């Protein structure tokens, strides 16, 4: 079996990756500074992993964590467009500078391949749908700009130093272990919690904003394919379901699970948000063999049942 290192492994996506890798029998290391990651996400397998409590924005200690690692799944960053607008420097340090440090550590220790968690937000204001990897990029937020910078560094490290990198542009990932308590929490866990507690759901805009909501299992599959495939080095891929769901449709799905309408209010749109997002996933399907296995509706049902156990 291989040795994997997951940066940001105590976060939502990272902890799901850790669980899946352990189930496959791999050795797993985690790097996290717990700025947004949570110890509770690692508790089920805390005795099965090696944890390095490090900040990727500071290179100190990273090479030790990377020594002997085969594959790196680089998830660490400060998430959220609104957070980056409030703290653009912090967003840059965690995403761009942090990725540069991770790449340097991977280069120094001979990592076989590094998979970077990029973001669909880098497409920004370009209205073309669906989003294709080759289209013009128009970031609208410091978060998106930092992700694009980090993505570019990944490609440069492959071209200049031969470090095999793959960048995956995530589209609105959701599922178990997402934190609904953060000021910058993703919309799905926040809405599910509000619905279960009988609270009012606050929708930014008129609810027509649409996203390619992607259940976490699909993201896990794509990361492992990207790491272990012989293809794709130096490439950038969309990873999503190739569909588009509006906020109003998403709320209606939650209402079908709770069995009654929920209270809603509509606020002004958020700064830096794009109106619509949908991925073309032909490239990742053809080169890496990716195929989404969990639909939006099935993923929502699994996510709802997960949070129902917590909040009911």
Secondary structure, DSSP 4 states (H G I P E B T S, - for coil): --EEEEETTTSHHHHHHHHHHHHTT-EEEEE---SS--HHHHGGGTTSSEEE---TTS-TTHHHHHTT-SEEEE--S---HHHHHH-HHHHHIIIIIHHHHHHHHHHHHT-SEEEEEEEGGGGBT---SSB-TTSPPB--SHHHHHHHHHHHHHHHHHHHH---EEEEEE--EE-TT--SSSTT--HHHHHHHHHHTTPPEEEESSS--EE--EEHHHHHHHHHHHHH-SS-TTEEEEES-S--EEHHHHHHHHHHHHTS---EEEEPPPTT--SB--B--HHHHHHH-----S-HHHHHHHHHHHHHHHH-
